[in-house]
Amino acid sequence: MDKKIATFVKKVRKRLSKQTIIDTTIVSLIVGFIVAVIELVISLFVPNYYAIPVAIEIVIVSFFLSLVLARMRTPSLEKAALIADSKGHKEKITTALGLVGREDAFCILQKQDAIKTIENFNIKKEFPLRFPAKRMGILLLLAVAFCVTSLIDTPAKRLATTRHDVKKIAYEEEKKLEEAKKKIEKVDALSAEEKERLEKEIDEAARDMKKADSYEDLKKAEDRVTKKIEKEAETLKDAKAKEALSDVTNKAKKDWAKRVEQARQEAKEAQKKAVSGDDKSAQNAYESMKKLAEMSGDEQLKTAADNYKSSGYDNEEYLKATKALKESEGKEYAENKEGQNGQQGQQGQQGQNGQQSQNGQQGQNGQQGQQGQQGQNGQNGQNGQNGQNGQNGQNDGQGTNGQNGNGGQNPGSGTGPGWNKGSKNGAERSAKINENVTIPKGELGDDDNLTGKANGNDTSKKQQSKQSVTWAGDKVDYGSVSAKYKEKAYKKVNGSNYPGSMKEKIRHYFDGLE
């Protein structure tokens, strides 16, 4: 009898504990969701990257806290017996539980009476598990509010994401700066004062990176420390010390270039998706272009991205932004090539088929002036003129083989029985960046050489005058103008509709003109 009474009371307590867990969990989750939703609402206006993870943690903590509280509120056996007796059993169960272990006649009668009550007691019916409808409704509404506020996209959330990404990059760059400090410390050629000065500059750059809130601030800090190290390297006389510092700056530039290239690929993908026209894709395209513009320092792309956003993601501004993105790639390509070459001597072929005889400029890598002819443009017509690459071209008359001598000493077309002599084997000579070249300026005379309508059926009339089209130009260093011509070429190629393979061939050609 004692065992049966004790088992019954334990079952009652277990049933009561389940209801306690339900009630405590609902209340605790309601409180947790309220706090979490408040956290998420604040994050809609105040940048907080960790708002969603923190809100989720709050809900999880509230759930486990409810289990702890429910455990603490579990009724004792005596209290469970009293609750069972409260169903109209006049404390029979409580009395019998108190008499467990006693075997006198009176106690046995009390226990027998309690057992009759227990046998007719339906625990599930007397203590049904209840889920308060009102509280459940509040909990459901809070859960919906939690999901909605976590999915809403706002400028503050995007700013928080940007700042988090910036801090992440800054942390990685700080580790690289620490590595740079260790490398500088190992350079024996540097004096203690120089090492201290460089380490101070690096520490200052690391502090600037920690304070950075945008990619633009991060780039400025990166550029600042790189330039300071480069400037310090210029003052050094020891070649090994210079090389060590150069390795540090080159690695920093290379790593940053990789980040820029990654941002460029992200911008391209986002720009392609923005064709669909939905606001989310357009917003992502704007954010990715702005990120690329700040990381690369491209003000033109940044302006195009801002205009795209301010226009409400208009289709026309989308096309302009796409064009700016392509031009940005061309500029980056040109800058990278310039950085790799370092304004060294020209490499590769200059001109096609080994022919290069432009305005007195000496060509490279190949035979110049094939088929035994090596005259400079516009300067054929001078007796005894020297050709390039060791070929002495001798003219017995003005202009040979029907070639015009425009821009020479004798204007107009020259004819005569003359011939050119010269060796077909030219001596190869590497041109240098600081060689002088002539930049032509087209200047027209006072006459109109040709009249008539082009591509028409009308007849045309050729007139000859005393003044012809002439060329004039200024002599400048080759290295000072080559980059400008290449940049213009890259822009036109990237903005064109040429096939990709054709663009690569054109770029390859201009790469050879460095």
Buried (B, 14 or more C-beta within 10 A) or exposed (E): BBEBBBEBBEBBBEBBBEBBBBBBBBBBBBBBBBBBBEBBBEBBEEBBBEBBEBBBBBBEBBEEBBEEBBEEEBBEBEBBBBBBBEBEBEBBBBBBBBBBEEEEEEBEEBBEBBBEBBEEBEBEEBBEEEEEEEBEEBBEEBBEBBEEBBEEEEEBBBBBBBBBBBBEBBEEBBEBBEEBBEEBEEBEBBEEEBBEBBBEBBBBBBEBBEEBEBBBBBBBBBBBBBEBBBEBBEEBEEEEBBBBBEEBBEBBBEBBBEBBBEBBEBBBEBBEBBEEEEEEBBBBBBBBBBBBBBBBBBEEBBBBBBBBBEBEBBEEBBEBBBBBBBBBBBBBBBBBBBEEBEEEBBBEBBBEEBBBBBBBBBBBBBBBBEEBBBBBBBBBBBEEBEBBBBBEBBBEEBBBEEBBBBBBEEBBBBEEEBBBEBBEEBEBBEBEBEBEBBEBEEEEEEEEEEEEEEEEEEEEEEEEEEEBEBBEBEEEEBBEEBBEEBBEBBBEBBEEEBEEEEBEEBBEBBBBBB
